[in-house]
Amino acid sequence: MDHDGDKKVYEELNQKLDRLNYIFTKNNVIDLIEVLGNRKSLFFRNVFSGIGKGIGIGIGVTVITAVLVILLQKIVTLNIPVIGEYIADIIDIVEKSR
């Protein structure tokens, strides 16, 4: 029997398994497999993720809209003839919808 040849094959196999384990750990594949295997955990994770995204979008749109309204009000005070009238109309529409 070729004992040295078997030992070399086992060492190569062990090195390849260590490399594969490193890649899986680095890319969080094991965590992903655990999450996908547990449907209840996956469901709740997606629900909370969706709620978080919805709240974030709502806050972001509110802040951006408020900043735009403030900027438009500042432009109206500069009394630019053509632009000022359109912006004043927009501001009136926004304030009436509150």
VMD Tcl script that builds the backbone (N, CA, C; Angstrom):
set m [mol new atoms 294]
animate dup $m
set s [atomselect $m all]
$s set {name element resname resid chain x y z} {
  {N N MET 1 A 0.839 -1.194 0.000}
  {CA C MET 1 A 0.000 0.000 0.000}
  {C C MET 1 A 0.869 1.237 0.000}
  {N N ASP 2 A 0.358 2.279 -0.622}
  {CA C ASP 2 A 1.082 3.545 -0.717}
  {C C ASP 2 A 0.564 4.482 0.364}
  {N N HIS 3 A 1.158 4.365 1.551}
  {CA C HIS 3 A 0.726 5.159 2.702}
  {C C HIS 3 A 1.054 6.639 2.530}
  {N N ASP 4 A 2.188 6.939 1.930}
  {CA C ASP 4 A 2.579 8.336 1.708}
  {C C ASP 4 A 1.659 9.030 0.702}
  {N N GLY 5 A 1.232 8.296 -0.301}
  {CA C GLY 5 A 0.315 8.858 -1.308}
  {C C GLY 5 A -1.036 9.181 -0.701}
  {N N ASP 6 A -1.541 8.280 0.163}
  {CA C ASP 6 A -2.813 8.534 0.836}
  {C C ASP 6 A -2.711 9.743 1.750}
  {N N LYS 7 A -1.587 9.856 2.430}
  {CA C LYS 7 A -1.390 10.974 3.354}
  {C C LYS 7 A -1.372 12.299 2.593}
  {N N LYS 8 A -0.741 12.282 1.421}
  {CA C LYS 8 A -0.675 13.495 0.600}
  {C C LYS 8 A -2.070 13.893 0.105}
  {N N VAL 9 A -2.865 12.915 -0.306}
  {CA C VAL 9 A -4.231 13.177 -0.766}
  {C C VAL 9 A -5.068 13.757 0.369}
  {N N TYR 10 A -4.928 13.196 1.574}
  {CA C TYR 10 A -5.680 13.710 2.725}
  {C C TYR 10 A -5.261 15.129 3.078}
  {N N GLU 11 A -3.983 15.425 2.963}
  {CA C GLU 11 A -3.508 16.777 3.256}
  {C C GLU 11 A -4.061 17.783 2.246}
  {N N GLU 12 A -4.077 17.412 0.949}
  {CA C GLU 12 A -4.637 18.293 -0.074}
  {C C GLU 12 A -6.135 18.499 0.153}
  {N N LEU 13 A -6.820 17.416 0.478}
  {CA C LEU 13 A -8.252 17.506 0.744}
  {C C LEU 13 A -8.522 18.397 1.952}
  {N N ASN 14 A -7.717 18.260 2.996}
  {CA C ASN 14 A -7.868 19.077 4.193}
  {C C ASN 14 A -7.633 20.554 3.883}
  {N N GLN 15 A -6.621 20.838 3.054}
  {CA C GLN 15 A -6.351 22.227 2.669}
  {C C GLN 15 A -7.513 22.815 1.878}
  {N N LYS 16 A -8.061 22.016 0.968}
  {CA C LYS 16 A -9.196 22.502 0.166}
  {C C LYS 16 A -10.435 22.723 1.042}
  {N N LEU 17 A -10.660 21.849 1.994}
  {CA C LEU 17 A -11.789 22.025 2.911}
  {C C LEU 17 A -11.609 23.266 3.787}
  {N N ASP 18 A -10.376 23.503 4.239}
  {CA C ASP 18 A -10.102 24.712 5.020}
  {C C ASP 18 A -10.359 25.963 4.186}
  {N N ARG 19 A -9.950 25.926 2.924}
  {CA C ARG 19 A -10.167 27.070 2.024}
  {C C ARG 19 A -11.666 27.288 1.790}
  {N N LEU 20 A -12.396 26.226 1.575}
  {CA C LEU 20 A -13.841 26.314 1.370}
  {C C LEU 20 A -14.529 26.851 2.622}
  {N N ASN 21 A -14.119 26.386 3.787}
  {CA C ASN 21 A -14.668 26.876 5.052}
  {C C ASN 21 A -14.387 28.370 5.212}
  {N N TYR 22 A -13.192 28.796 4.843}
  {CA C TYR 22 A -12.838 30.218 4.924}
  {C C TYR 22 A -13.727 31.056 4.004}
  {N N ILE 23 A -13.938 30.572 2.788}
  {CA C ILE 23 A -14.779 31.310 1.829}
  {C C ILE 23 A -16.214 31.405 2.336}
  {N N PHE 24 A -16.757 30.290 2.835}
  {CA C PHE 24 A -18.118 30.304 3.364}
  {C C PHE 24 A -18.246 31.252 4.546}
  {N N THR 25 A -17.276 31.245 5.432}
  {CA C THR 25 A -17.319 32.113 6.606}
  {C C THR 25 A -17.197 33.574 6.196}
  {N N LYS 26 A -16.305 33.850 5.262}
  {CA C LYS 26 A -16.083 35.221 4.809}
  {C C LYS 26 A -17.338 35.802 4.158}
  {N N ASN 27 A -18.048 35.016 3.396}
  {CA C ASN 27 A -19.224 35.494 2.663}
  {C C ASN 27 A -20.535 35.279 3.413}
  {N N ASN 28 A -20.475 34.868 4.653}
  {CA C ASN 28 A -21.660 34.648 5.488}
  {C C ASN 28 A -22.651 33.676 4.862}
  {N N VAL 29 A -22.155 32.702 4.125}
  {CA C VAL 29 A -23.019 31.716 3.480}
  {C C VAL 29 A -23.720 30.869 4.531}
  {N N ILE 30 A -23.032 30.546 5.605}
  {CA C ILE 30 A -23.624 29.699 6.646}
  {C C ILE 30 A -24.807 30.414 7.297}
  {N N ASP 31 A -24.649 31.724 7.575}
  {CA C ASP 31 A -25.753 32.497 8.147}
  {C C ASP 31 A -26.934 32.547 7.184}
  {N N LEU 32 A -26.653 32.717 5.902}
  {CA C LEU 32 A -27.708 32.772 4.898}
  {C C LEU 32 A -28.468 31.455 4.822}
  {N N ILE 33 A -27.754 30.355 4.888}
  {CA C ILE 33 A -28.397 29.031 4.846}
  {C C ILE 33 A -29.300 28.845 6.061}
  {N N GLU 34 A -28.845 29.304 7.239}
  {CA C GLU 34 A -29.668 29.193 8.450}
  {C C GLU 34 A -30.944 30.012 8.327}
  {N N VAL 35 A -30.840 31.234 7.790}
  {CA C VAL 35 A -32.010 32.093 7.649}
  {C C VAL 35 A -32.988 31.511 6.634}
  {N N LEU 36 A -32.490 31.059 5.500}
  {CA C LEU 36 A -33.373 30.508 4.465}
  {C C LEU 36 A -34.023 29.204 4.906}
  {N N GLY 37 A -33.364 28.482 5.796}
  {CA C GLY 37 A -33.928 27.238 6.285}
  {C C GLY 37 A -35.062 27.457 7.264}
  {N N ASN 38 A -35.082 28.580 7.957}
  {CA C ASN 38 A -36.104 28.870 8.951}
  {C C ASN 38 A -37.085 29.885 8.360}
  {N N ARG 39 A -38.219 29.415 7.888}
  {CA C ARG 39 A -39.181 30.283 7.205}
  {C C ARG 39 A -39.771 31.356 8.132}
  {N N LYS 40 A -39.983 31.008 9.391}
  {CA C LYS 40 A -40.551 31.958 10.340}
  {C C LYS 40 A -39.587 33.128 10.553}
  {N N SER 41 A -38.318 32.822 10.723}
  {CA C SER 41 A -37.307 33.859 10.898}
  {C C SER 41 A -37.197 34.727 9.651}
  {N N LEU 42 A -37.226 34.097 8.485}
  {CA C LEU 42 A -37.156 34.826 7.222}
  {C C LEU 42 A -38.356 35.759 7.072}
  {N N PHE 43 A -39.548 35.289 7.428}
  {CA C PHE 43 A -40.760 36.099 7.332}
  {C C PHE 43 A -40.657 37.345 8.213}
  {N N PHE 44 A -40.301 37.144 9.494}
  {CA C PHE 44 A -40.233 38.283 10.404}
  {C C PHE 44 A -39.113 39.248 10.026}
  {N N ARG 45 A -38.008 38.711 9.545}
  {CA C ARG 45 A -36.910 39.588 9.113}
  {C C ARG 45 A -37.358 40.474 7.949}
  {N N ASN 46 A -38.091 39.894 6.991}
  {CA C ASN 46 A -38.561 40.665 5.849}
  {C C ASN 46 A -39.632 41.676 6.248}
  {N N VAL 47 A -40.511 41.294 7.185}
  {CA C VAL 47 A -41.548 42.223 7.648}
  {C C VAL 47 A -40.908 43.436 8.320}
  {N N PHE 48 A -39.978 43.192 9.243}
  {CA C PHE 48 A -39.340 44.309 9.939}
  {C C PHE 48 A -38.478 45.137 8.994}
  {N N SER 49 A -37.871 44.498 8.025}
  {CA C SER 49 A -37.084 45.226 7.026}
  {C C SER 49 A -37.998 46.141 6.207}
  {N N GLY 50 A -39.144 45.641 5.804}
  {CA C GLY 50 A -40.099 46.447 5.038}
  {C C GLY 50 A -40.629 47.615 5.845}
  {N N ILE 51 A -40.930 47.380 7.123}
  {CA C ILE 51 A -41.406 48.470 7.984}
  {C C ILE 51 A -40.329 49.537 8.126}
  {N N GLY 52 A -39.099 49.111 8.337}
  {CA C GLY 52 A -37.992 50.061 8.472}
  {C C GLY 52 A -37.788 50.888 7.219}
  {N N LYS 53 A -37.855 50.239 6.067}
  {CA C LYS 53 A -37.698 50.962 4.809}
  {C C LYS 53 A -38.838 51.950 4.600}
  {N N GLY 54 A -40.051 51.543 4.927}
  {CA C GLY 54 A -41.201 52.439 4.772}
  {C C GLY 54 A -41.086 53.665 5.651}
  {N N ILE 55 A -40.689 53.470 6.899}
  {CA C ILE 55 A -40.521 54.607 7.811}
  {C C ILE 55 A -39.390 55.509 7.317}
  {N N GLY 56 A -38.302 54.924 6.864}
  {CA C GLY 56 A -37.179 55.706 6.353}
  {C C GLY 56 A -37.553 56.539 5.139}
  {N N ILE 57 A -38.303 55.942 4.231}
  {CA C ILE 57 A -38.744 56.684 3.048}
  {C C ILE 57 A -39.681 57.809 3.453}
  {N N GLY 58 A -40.599 57.538 4.383}
  {CA C GLY 58 A -41.522 58.589 4.835}
  {C C GLY 58 A -40.799 59.762 5.453}
  {N N ILE 59 A -39.838 59.483 6.318}
  {CA C ILE 59 A -39.065 60.557 6.962}
  {C C ILE 59 A -38.244 61.308 5.922}
  {N N GLY 60 A -37.606 60.577 5.005}
  {CA C GLY 60 A -36.779 61.213 3.982}
  {C C GLY 60 A -37.573 62.131 3.079}
  {N N VAL 61 A -38.734 61.671 2.623}
  {CA C VAL 61 A -39.577 62.501 1.747}
  {C C VAL 61 A -40.064 63.736 2.497}
  {N N THR 62 A -40.408 63.580 3.770}
  {CA C THR 62 A -40.868 64.727 4.565}
  {C C THR 62 A -39.772 65.769 4.698}
  {N N VAL 63 A -38.560 65.344 5.016}
  {CA C VAL 63 A -37.449 66.280 5.183}
  {C C VAL 63 A -37.130 66.988 3.865}
  {N N ILE 64 A -37.051 66.232 2.777}
  {CA C ILE 64 A -36.735 66.836 1.474}
  {C C ILE 64 A -37.822 67.814 1.055}
  {N N THR 65 A -39.084 67.461 1.262}
  {CA C THR 65 A -40.185 68.358 0.907}
  {C C THR 65 A -40.120 69.637 1.728}
  {N N ALA 66 A -39.843 69.511 3.024}
  {CA C ALA 66 A -39.750 70.700 3.882}
  {C C ALA 66 A -38.614 71.610 3.422}
  {N N VAL 67 A -37.485 71.040 3.089}
  {CA C VAL 67 A -36.349 71.844 2.619}
  {C C VAL 67 A -36.693 72.535 1.308}
  {N N LEU 68 A -37.354 71.811 0.399}
  {CA C LEU 68 A -37.739 72.424 -0.876}
  {C C LEU 68 A -38.729 73.565 -0.689}
  {N N VAL 69 A -39.697 73.386 0.205}
  {CA C VAL 69 A -40.674 74.453 0.458}
  {C C VAL 69 A -39.978 75.682 1.034}
  {N N ILE 70 A -39.049 75.464 1.950}
  {CA C ILE 70 A -38.316 76.595 2.535}
  {C C ILE 70 A -37.505 77.305 1.456}
  {N N LEU 71 A -36.828 76.546 0.601}
  {CA C LEU 71 A -36.053 77.169 -0.479}
  {C C LEU 71 A -36.957 77.938 -1.443}
  {N N LEU 72 A -38.098 77.361 -1.764}
  {CA C LEU 72 A -39.028 78.052 -2.661}
  {C C LEU 72 A -39.548 79.342 -2.035}
  {N N GLN 73 A -39.802 79.329 -0.728}
  {CA C GLN 73 A -40.240 80.552 -0.055}
  {C C GLN 73 A -39.165 81.625 -0.098}
  {N N LYS 74 A -37.909 81.209 0.041}
  {CA C LYS 74 A -36.796 82.173 -0.041}
  {C C LYS 74 A -36.694 82.757 -1.436}
  {N N ILE 75 A -36.913 81.930 -2.458}
  {CA C ILE 75 A -36.855 82.430 -3.835}
  {C C ILE 75 A -37.981 83.419 -4.093}
  {N N VAL 76 A -39.160 83.182 -3.529}
  {CA C VAL 76 A -40.291 84.101 -3.708}
  {C C VAL 76 A -39.960 85.464 -3.109}
  {N N THR 77 A -39.258 85.466 -1.975}
  {CA C THR 77 A -38.923 86.756 -1.343}
  {C C THR 77 A -37.917 87.554 -2.160}
  {N N LEU 78 A -37.227 86.903 -3.106}
  {CA C LEU 78 A -36.288 87.630 -3.967}
  {C C LEU 78 A -37.009 88.385 -5.079}
  {N N ASN 79 A -38.299 88.149 -5.233}
  {CA C ASN 79 A -39.141 88.834 -6.221}
  {C C ASN 79 A -38.633 88.682 -7.651}
  {N N ILE 80 A -38.272 87.481 -8.023}
  {CA C ILE 80 A -37.923 87.207 -9.410}
  {C C ILE 80 A -39.242 87.113 -10.167}
  {N N PRO 81 A -39.430 87.950 -11.194}
  {CA C PRO 81 A -40.754 88.128 -11.810}
  {C C PRO 81 A -41.447 86.834 -12.266}
  {N N VAL 82 A -40.898 86.082 -13.161}
  {CA C VAL 82 A -41.597 84.930 -13.742}
  {C C VAL 82 A -41.595 83.754 -12.778}
  {N N ILE 83 A -40.426 83.436 -12.224}
  {CA C ILE 83 A -40.291 82.279 -11.350}
  {C C ILE 83 A -41.071 82.477 -10.060}
  {N N GLY 84 A -41.065 83.690 -9.532}
  {CA C GLY 84 A -41.734 83.980 -8.268}
  {C C GLY 84 A -43.221 83.670 -8.294}
  {N N GLU 85 A -43.889 83.964 -9.401}
  {CA C GLU 85 A -45.330 83.714 -9.505}
  {C C GLU 85 A -45.642 82.215 -9.475}
  {N N TYR 86 A -44.866 81.440 -10.238}
  {CA C TYR 86 A -45.083 79.994 -10.256}
  {C C TYR 86 A -44.810 79.377 -8.890}
  {N N ILE 87 A -43.740 79.817 -8.262}
  {CA C ILE 87 A -43.394 79.273 -6.952}
  {C C ILE 87 A -44.434 79.670 -5.916}
  {N N ALA 88 A -44.935 80.886 -5.997}
  {CA C ALA 88 A -45.971 81.321 -5.063}
  {C C ALA 88 A -47.217 80.449 -5.206}
  {N N ASP 89 A -47.569 80.113 -6.448}
  {CA C ASP 89 A -48.723 79.231 -6.679}
  {C C ASP 89 A -48.473 77.841 -6.075}
  {N N ILE 90 A -47.268 77.335 -6.248}
  {CA C ILE 90 A -46.930 76.024 -5.701}
  {C C ILE 90 A -47.010 76.045 -4.182}
  {N N ILE 91 A -46.475 77.079 -3.559}
  {CA C ILE 91 A -46.502 77.190 -2.110}
  {C C ILE 91 A -47.939 77.284 -1.598}
  {N N ASP 92 A -48.777 78.041 -2.305}
  {CA C ASP 92 A -50.190 78.139 -1.901}
  {C C ASP 92 A -50.873 76.774 -1.951}
  {N N ILE 93 A -50.600 76.007 -3.006}
  {CA C ILE 93 A -51.199 74.675 -3.149}
  {C C ILE 93 A -50.736 73.771 -2.014}
  {N N VAL 94 A -49.440 73.800 -1.696}
  {CA C VAL 94 A -48.905 72.950 -0.633}
  {C C VAL 94 A -49.505 73.337 0.718}
  {N N GLU 95 A -49.583 74.639 0.998}
  {CA C GLU 95 A -50.113 75.088 2.286}
  {C C GLU 95 A -51.601 74.784 2.418}
  {N N LYS 96 A -52.358 74.836 1.324}
  {CA C LYS 96 A -53.783 74.521 1.389}
  {C C LYS 96 A -54.027 73.023 1.607}
  {N N SER 97 A -53.083 72.185 1.164}
  {CA C SER 97 A -53.272 70.744 1.301}
  {C C SER 97 A -52.934 70.249 2.711}
  {N N ARG 98 A -52.404 71.095 3.565}
  {CA C ARG 98 A -52.050 70.671 4.940}
  {C C ARG 98 A -53.237 70.485 5.773}
}
mol reanalyze $m
mol bondsrecalc $m
mol representation Tube
mol addrep $m
